[in-house]
Amino acid sequence: MNRIAWILGIALAASSCRNSCQDLCYDMADFLEKECGITVNDADIQTCVDEQAGVDATDRAACRQFDGAKQIEEEWGCEELEGYFAASE
């Protein structure tokens, strides 16, 4: 039982260590699914997260501006977001 709790703790800690640009990958994928009817697969989300791992403080600050669907839609919209992922309907 302790081993399971330890593994879950590591998984939770790792997921909370994402930067704002990595979080935006999930927000954009969520927007595509909910607002555009486009499903983004886990591998494409992970690619986005991996690509955002080393962004600098300026980029992270810019990513923090997009904290919801309204801001994402105002900046990109459905068609433009598709270009960030190899999305499939």
C-alpha positions in Angstrom: 0.0 0.0 0.0 2.8 2.4 0.8 4.4 1.8 -2.6 1.1 2.8 -4.4 0.8 5.9 -2.3 4.5 6.8 -3.1 3.9 6.2 -6.9 0.7 8.4 -6.8 2.6 11.1 -4.9 5.4 11.1 -7.5 2.8 11.3 -10.3 1.0 14.2 -8.7 4.2 16.1 -8.0 5.4 15.7 -11.5 2.1 16.9 -13.0 2.1 20.0 -10.7 5.6 21.0 -11.9 4.5 22.0 -15.4 5.1 25.6 -16.4 2.4 27.9 -17.7 3.2 27.1 -21.4 2.9 23.4 -20.7 -0.4 24.0 -19.0 -1.5 25.9 -22.0 -1.0 22.8 -24.2 -3.7 21.1 -22.1 -5.9 24.1 -22.2 -5.7 24.4 -26.0 -6.4 20.7 -26.4 -9.4 21.0 -24.0 -10.7 24.0 -26.0 -10.4 22.1 -29.3 -12.4 19.2 -27.9 -15.1 21.3 -26.1 -15.5 24.2 -28.5 -14.5 22.8 -31.8 -15.4 19.1 -31.6 -11.8 18.1 -32.4 -10.1 15.4 -30.2 -6.3 15.8 -29.7 -4.5 12.5 -28.9 -2.4 12.1 -25.8 0.8 11.8 -27.8 0.3 15.2 -29.5 -0.4 16.8 -26.2 2.8 15.3 -24.8 4.7 16.6 -27.8 3.5 20.1 -27.1 4.3 19.7 -23.3 7.8 18.5 -24.2 8.4 21.3 -26.6 7.4 23.9 -23.9 9.7 22.4 -21.2 12.5 24.8 -21.6 10.8 28.1 -22.4 12.2 31.2 -20.7 10.5 33.5 -18.2 9.2 35.9 -20.9 7.4 33.1 -22.7 6.0 31.7 -19.5 4.6 35.1 -18.6 3.0 35.3 -22.1 1.4 31.9 -21.7 -0.1 32.9 -18.3 -2.2 35.5 -20.2 -4.3 32.7 -21.7 -6.2 31.4 -18.6 -9.4 30.4 -20.2 -11.4 29.5 -23.3 -12.3 33.1 -24.1 -8.7 34.2 -24.2 -7.7 31.2 -26.3 -10.6 31.8 -28.7 -9.7 35.5 -29.0 -6.1 34.7 -29.8 -6.4 31.6 -32.0 -9.8 30.0 -32.6 -10.5 26.5 -33.8 -8.8 26.6 -37.2 -5.5 28.1 -35.9 -5.3 25.8 -33.0 -5.5 22.7 -35.2 -2.0 23.7 -36.4 -0.5 23.2 -33.0 -1.6 19.5 -32.9 -2.0 16.7 -35.4 -5.7 16.7 -34.4 -8.2 14.3 -35.8 -12.0 14.5 -35.7 
